[in-house]
Amino acid sequence: MNIFFFQAFKIPSSSMERTLYTGDHLFVSKLAYGPRVPQTPLTIPFTHNQIFGKESYSTLIQNDYRRLKGFHNVRRGDCVVFGFPNGDTVLRKAPVEDYHALVRILGKDKVASLGDYVVRPVDKKDHYVKRCVALPGDTLEVKDGMVWINGRKEEARPGVQLSYRVVTNGQRINSKTVEQLGLNPSEIYFDPSLPGYPAMILTAEMLEKVKSLPNVTAVSDNLERDASAVSREIFPYTEDSGWTRDFFGPLWIPAKGATVKLTADNLPLYERIITAYEHSDLQQALRDGEYTFKQDYYFMMGDNRHNSLDSRYWGFVPEDHIVGRPALIWLSTDKGKSFPNNIRWRRFMRFL
């Protein structure tokens, strides 16, 4: 069951908030896109990659990637569970950190001082869940925080959120109103010097309600415009890209069998695909001046657009990293509350 049909998964962060909540316990359907034949078959049953702080698998046997037929392909707009692309190298003392980001920002020597690391095969990378916003062959662009695909603005999604600066007349928004808006009072900060809230995460519907409150005098976006400040954080990590989380692209998403001419401008976009995901000879590709992709790729983003580490930060998701699609929330708990108030009964046994 766990290998070919369904797998249990817990939402670890708020990157999909309003759609999937922190504390949601899911069953992920592997049949949706077709189950992967285990690449690392020597694994302790009912574990993913760790048990008692140690690896729960052996890489003595490694199979080639193969996927059985599923109900359908990944579709634009699907919520998808996948292996974290940068999760091939993991610091033992800081397993939740992006090793490659740390090396890029701190330097390899500094990261080496943080201790030992483990190299994981594709099917043993930690699982993430995001929304697929772009398919193989699509051209993606983010403008003013909104996604455009092939020159068209994406359909409005009720759960998509952005951060806003909310100025008041000096009075706080009362806690009852905050809760009615669907916000957690402990997660928003009132700055008396503003006066107001420097960062309030809101959907389009919530934004209109906040604007109509009698003590709110102004609302402005928190869009990221200064690319120079984030060039080492935003894919492809080059100063001349000019990209930020809110102004990104245009970027072509690689498709299996497609050939791209390699240039100094696009090499940072596709180098990791060539070397890490497809294990091809980069020098040979540079000599050829072009490269033909061996598999499809996807671009994933969280609905909580200003609180999501996603493809804007680490690039493409390879097809062989796809695990499945969330199918059922069988339990949802709020860690900020005590039992029994911590159980979100309205989300109990909810199909997705």
TORZA-233246 format. One record per atom (N, C-alpha, C): residue in one letter; x, y, z. Coordinates in steps of 0.1 Angstrom, whole numbers, plus 5000, padded with zeros to 4 digits. Example, Ala and Ser with C-alpha at 12.3 -4.5 7.8 and 13.67 -1.06 7.14 Angstrom:
A513249435078;A512349555078;A513249675078;S512849785071;S513749895071;S512950005079;
This chain:
M500849885000;M500050005000;M500950135000;N501950135009;N502750255011;N503650274998;I503950174991;I504850184980;I504150224967;F502950164965;F502350174952;F500950254952;F500350274964;F499050324964;F498950464971;F499150454984;F499050584992;F500150595002;Q500450715006;Q501550735016;Q501150845025;A501350825038;A501050935048;A501951045047;F501451165049;F502351285049;F501751395058;K502651465065;K502151575073;K502651705068;I501751805068;I502151945063;I503052005073;P504352035070;P505252085080;P505352235081;S504852315071;S504952455071;S503752525065;S503752655065;S502552735061;S502652785047;S503452715039;S503652765025;S502452745016;M501552655020;M500252635013;M499052675021;E499252765031;E498152805040;E496952855032;R495752835037;R494452855032;R494052735022;T495052665018;T494652545010;T495052415018;L496252405023;L496652305032;L497352375044;Y496952335056;Y497352395068;Y498452325075;T499352395082;T500352335091;T499652245101;G500052115101;G499352025110;G498351935103;D498051955090;D497251865083;D497951735081;H497251625084;H497851485081;H497151435069;L497851395058;L497351365045;L497651215042;F496751165033;F497151055025;F497351105011;V498551065006;V498951114992;V498750994982;S497951024972;S497750924962;S498850914952;K499550794952;K500550764942;K500050724929;L498750684929;L498150634917;L497750754907;A497650874913;A497250994905;A498151004893;Y499551004895;Y500451024884;Y501250904881;G500850794888;G501550664886;G502650644896;P502650534903;P503650514914;P505050484908;R506050534914;R507450504910;R507850364916;V508450284907;V509050164912;V510150194921;P510250134933;P511350184943;P512750174937;Q513350294938;Q514750304933;Q515750254944;T515250264957;T516050224968;T515250114976;P515249994971;P514349894977;P514749844991;L515949864995;L516349815008;L516049925018;T514849925022;T514350025032;T513549965043;I513750005055;I512949955066;I511449985064;P510549895064;P509149915061;P508550035069;F507650105062;F506850215068;F507750335073;T508950345068;T509850455070;T510150525057;H510550645057;H510950715044;H512450725043;N513050805052;N514550815051;N515250805064;Q514550815075;Q515250805088;Q514450725098;I515250665108;I514650605119;I515650615131;F515150675142;F516050695154;F517250785150;G517050875141;G518150965137;G519150915128;K518950795123;K519850725113;K519050695100;E519850675089;E519250645077;E518450505078;S517250505072;S516450385073;S516550305061;Y517550325053;Y517650255040;Y519150225037;S519350135027;S520650115022;S520750135007;T521850195002;T521950224988;T522750104981;L522849994988;L523549874982;L522949844968;I521549854967;I520849824955;I520249954950;Q520450004938;Q519850124933;Q519250084919;N517950104918;N517350074905;N517150204897;D517150194884;D516850304875;D515450354877;Y515150484874;Y513850534875;Y512850474866;R511750434871;R510650384863;R509350414870;R508350454862;R507050494868;R505950414861;L505050354869;L503950284863;L502850384859;K501950334851;K500950424845;K499950474856;G499650604856;G498750664865;G497450704859;F496650774866;F495350814861;F495450934851;H496451014854;H496751134845;H498051194848;N498551284839;N499751354841;N499551464851;V500651524856;V500551644864;V499951754856;R498951824862;R498251924855;R498552064862;R498452164854;R498652304859;R497652324870;G498052374881;G497052394892;G496952284902;D497552164899;D497452054909;D498352084921;C497952044933;C498852034945;C499551904943;V500951914944;V501751804942;V502751774953;V502951654957;V503951614966;V505151564958;F506351604962;F507551574954;F508751574963;G509851504959;G511051514966;G511751644964;F512251704975;F512851834974;F514151824965;P514151894954;P515251884945;P516651904951;N516752004960;N518052024966;N518351934978;G517451844980;G517651754991;G518551634989;D519451644979;D520351534976;D521451534987;T521751644993;T522851665003;T522251725015;V522351665027;V521651705039;V522651705050;L522751825057;L523651825069;L522951745081;R523651665087;R523151585098;R522651665110;K523351775112;K523051865124;K521951965120;A521651985107;A520652085103;A519952025091;P519151915093;P518551845082;P517551925074;V516952025081;V515852105074;V516452215065;E517752245067;E518352355059;E518652315045;D518652405036;D519052375022;D520552385021;Y521152265020;Y522652265020;Y523252345009;H522652344997;H523252414985;H523152564988;A522052614994;A521852754997;A522852795007;L523152715017;L524152745027;L525552765021;V525852675012;V527152675005;V527252804997;R526152844990;R526152954982;R526353084990;I525753095002;I525653215010;I526853215020;L527153105026;L528253105036;L529553065031;G529652985020;G530852935015;G531052785019;K531752705011;K531852565014;K532652535027;D533752615029;D534552595041;D533752615054;K532852715054;K532052745066;K531052635068;V530452595057;V529452485058;V530052355063;A531352325058;A532052205062;A532252205077;S532352325083;S532652335098;S531352295106;L530152285099;L528952265106;L528752115108;G529652035103;G529551885105;G529351805093;D529051675096;D528951575085;D527651595078;Y527651535066;Y526451545057;Y526151405051;V524951385047;V524551255040;V524051295026;V524351205017;V523951215003;V522751115001;R521551174997;R520451084995;R520051064981;P519550934978;P519050914964;P517750984962;V517350994949;V516151064946;V514951034954;D514650904955;D513450864962;D513550864977;K514650914983;K514750934997;K514951075001;K514751164992;K514751304995;K513451345003;D513651445012;D512451485020;D511351535010;H510051515015;H508951555006;H508451695009;Y508151764998;Y507551894999;Y506151884992;V505251984995;V504051994987;V503852134983;K503652154970;K503352294965;K502352274953;R502052394947;R501152384936;R501952394923;C501552314913;C502252324900;C501652434893;V502552534890;V502052654882;V502452654868;A503452574864;A503952574851;A504352434847;L504052394835;L504252254830;L505452254820;P505952134816;P507052134806;P506652204793;G507552284789;G507352364777;G506652504779;D506152524791;D505552654794;D506652764796;T506252884794;T507053004797;T506353074809;L507053084820;L506553144832;L507153274835;E506253364840;E506753494845;E505953534857;V506553594867;V505853654878;V506053804877;K504853864877;K504854014876;K503954064887;D504454154895;D503654214907;D503154104916;G503953994917;G503553884926;G502553784920;M502053814908;M501153724901;M501753644890;V501353524888;V501953434879;V501253454865;W502153454855;W501653454841;W502253334834;I501453264826;I501953144819;I501653164804;N502653164796;N502553174782;N501853304778;G502153414786;G501653544783;G500253574788;R499653474796;R498353494802;R498453484817;K497753574823;K497653574838;K496953454843;E497453394854;E496853274859;E495453304864;E494653194865;E493253214870;E493353244885;A492453324890;A492453364904;A492153244912;R492953224923;R492753104932;R492453164946;P491353114952;P490953164965;P492053164976;G492953064975;G493853054986;G495153124985;V495353194973;V496653264971;V496753384980;Q497853394987;Q498053504996;Q499353584993;L499253714996;L500453804995;L500553885008;S501653945011;S501954025023;S501654165020;Y500954235030;Y500554375028;Y500954455041;R501254585039;R501454675050;R500154745053;V499654725065;V498354785069;V498554895079;V498255015075;V498355135084;V496955165090;T496955195103;T495755225110;T495755365116;N494755405122;N494655535129;N495355535142;G496055435145;G496755425158;G496155315167;Q494955265163;Q494255165170;Q494555025164;R494654925172;R494854785167;R493454745161;I493554645152;I492354575148;I492054475159;N490754485164;N490454405176;N490554255173;S490954175183;S491254035181;S490053955176;K488853995179;K487753915173;K487653935158;T487854065154;T487854085139;T488954015132;V490154015139;V491353935133;V490953795131;E490353735141;E489953585140;E488853565130;Q487953665129;Q486853655118;Q487453665104;L488553735103;L489253745090;L490053615087;G490153525097;G490853395095;G492353405098;L492753515105;L494153535109;L494353485123;N495553445126;N495953415140;N496553535146;P495953585157;P496453705164;P497953705168;S498353585171;S499753565175;S500753575164;E500253575151;E501153575140;E501253705133;I500553805138;I500653945132;I501154035143;Y501954125138;Y502654225148;Y502254365145;F501854425156;F501354565155;F502554655159;D502954745150;D504054845152;D503454975155;P503555025168;P502955155171;P503655275164;S504855255159;S505555365152;S505055385138;L504355285133;L503855285119;L502655385117;P501655385125;P501155275133;P500355175124;G500555045128;G499854945120;G500654815120;Y500354735109;Y500954605108;Y501854605096;P503154585098;P504154585087;P503954475077;A503454355082;A503254245072;A502054165076;M500954175069;M499754095071;M499554015059;I499453885060;I499353785049;I497853775046;L497453815034;L496053825030;L495753765017;T494553695015;T494053665002;T493353784996;A492953784984;A492253894977;A491053934985;E490253824989;E489053854996;E489253915010;M490253865017;M490653925030;M491154065029;L491854095018;L492354225016;L491254325015;E490154295007;E489054385006;E488354415020;K488254315028;K487654325041;K488554415050;V489854395049;V490754485057;V490654625053;K490654655040;K490554785035;K489254855040;S488154785042;S486954845046;S486754865061;L487754825069;L487654845084;L487854985087;P487055035097;P486955185100;P488255245105;N489155165111;N490355215117;N491555195108;V491355135096;V492455115086;V492455235077;T493655305076;T493755425068;T494455405055;A495355305054;A496055275041;A496555135041;V496555075029;V497154945027;V498054945015;S499254895016;S500154885004;S500754755004;D501254714992;D501854584990;D503254574996;N503754454999;N505054425003;N505854354992;L505654394980;L506354334968;L507854354969;E508654254965;E510054264966;E510554314952;R511154434952;R511554494940;R513054504938;D513854504949;D515254524949;D515954384946;A516354354934;A516954234931;A518354214936;S519054324938;S520454324942;S520554264956;A519454284964;A519554234978;A519254084979;V518754024969;V518353884970;V518953794959;S519953844952;S520553774940;S521053634944;R521553614956;R522153484960;R521053394966;E519853444967;E518753364972;E517753314961;I517553404951;I516653374940;I517253304929;F516653194924;F517153124913;F517153214900;P518253214892;P519353124892;P520653184899;Y520453274908;Y521553324917;Y522553404910;T522153484900;T523053574892;T522553714894;E523553804896;E523153944899;E522554014887;D522853964875;D522254034863;D520953984859;S520353884866;S519053834862;S517953944865;G518154014876;G517154114880;G515854054886;W515953924890;W514753864894;W514553864910;T513353874914;T512953864928;T511853764929;R511353744942;R510153654943;R508953704936;D508853834935;D507653904929;D507753944915;F508953954910;F509253984896;F510353884891;F509853784884;F510653664881;F510353624866;G511453594859;G511353544846;G511353654835;P510953624823;P510353504818;P511353384818;L510853264821;L511653144822;L510953034815;W511652964806;W511152854799;W511352724807;I510352644808;I510352514816;I510752404807;P511852334809;P512352224800;P511352114799;A511252054787;A510451944784;A511251834778;K510951714781;K511651594776;K511751594760;G512951574755;G513151574741;G513451714735;A513151814742;A513451954737;A514951984738;T515452054728;T516852094727;T516952244729;V517952284737;V518152424740;V519652454736;K519852564730;K521252614727;K521752674740;L522952634744;L523552674756;L524352804754;T524052904763;T524753034762;T525153074776;A525953174777;A526453224790;A525253274798;D524153324791;D523053374798;D522153264804;N521953154796;N521053044801;N521652934808;L523052924808;L523752814815;L523352804830;P523352914837;P522952914851;P521552854853;L520652864844;L519352804845;L519352654844;Y520152604835;Y520052464832;Y521252374836;E522252434842;E523452364846;E523152244856;R522352274866;R522052174876;R521252064870;I520352094861;I519651984854;I520651894847;I521551944840;I522551864832;I523351784841;T523851844852;T524851764860;T524251684871;A523251734878;A522751674890;A521551584887;Y520551634879;Y519351554877;Y519451454865;E520251484855;E520351404844;E521751334842;H522651374851;H524051314852;H524751304838;S524551414831;S525251424818;S526551504819;D527351494809;D528651554808;D528551704804;L528751794814;L528551934811;L529551984800;Q530751944802;Q531751984792;Q531451944778;Q530951824776;Q530551774763;Q529351854758;A528451894767;A527251974763;A527752114758;L528752164765;L529252294761;L529952294748;R530752184746;R531352164733;R530352154722;D529252084724;D528152064714;D527452194712;G527452284722;G526752414722;G525252394723;E524752284727;E523352254729;E523152134738;Y521852124743;Y521552014752;Y520151974750;T519951834749;T518551784748;T518151714761;F517051764767;F516551724780;F516051574780;K516351504790;K515951364791;K514651334798;Q514151434805;Q512951424812;Q512151554813;D510951554818;D510151674819;D510451744833;Y510151874833;Y510351954845;Y509152034848;Y508952074861;Y507852154865;Y508252264874;F507452364875;F507652484883;F506652484894;M507052474907;M506152464918;M506252594927;M505052634932;M504952754941;M503952724952;G504252784963;G503252774974;G502152884973;D500952854977;D499852954976;D500153074985;N500953044996;N501253155005;N502553224999;R502353304989;R503453344980;R504653414987;H504353484998;H505453555005;H505953475017;N505553355018;N506053275029;N506253125024;S506953115012;S507052985006;S508452974999;L509252885004;L510452854997;L510152744986;D510152794973;D509652714962;D510552724950;S510052694938;S510852694926;S511552834923;R511052944929;R511653074927;R513053074934;Y513152984944;Y514452984952;Y515352864948;W514752754943;W515652644940;W515352584926;G514552644918;G514452604904;G513452494901;F513752414891;F512852314885;F512752194894;V511552124893;V511251994899;V511251894888;P512251794888;P512251694878;P511151594879;E510751534868;E509651444867;E509851324876;D511151274877;D511351164886;D511351184901;H511151314904;H510951354919;H509451354923;I508551344913;I507151354916;I506651234924;V506051254936;V505551144944;V504051114942;G503251214943;G501851194941;G501051324944;R499751304946;R498851414948;R498051394961;P497951504970;P497251494982;P495751454979;A495251344986;A493951294983;A492951314995;L493451305007;L492551305018;L493251365031;I492651455037;I493051505051;I492351415061;W493051325068;W492451235077;W492451295092;L493351395094;L493451465107;L494051595105;S493651695113;S494351825112;S494351885127;T495551915131;T495751965144;T496452105144;D496052185154;D496652325156;D497652315168;K498952325166;K499852315176;K499852425186;G499152535183;G498952645192;G497852635202;K497152525201;K496052495210;K496152365217;S495552345229;S495552225236;S494352135233;F494552005235;F493451905232;F492251935241;P491051925236;P490551885223;P490452005213;N490652125218;N490452245209;N491552245197;N492552165198;N493552175188;N493152095175;I492152015176;I491651935165;I490752025156;R491152035143;R490252115134;R489252015128;W488152005135;W487151905131;W486551935117;R486552055113;R485952085099;R486852035088;R488051995091;R488951945081;R489151785083;F488451735092;F488551585095;F487951505084;M488751415078;M488351325067;M487751405055;R488551505052;R488151595040;R488951545028;F488151515017;F488751485004;F489251614997;L490351594990;L490951714983;L490751694968;
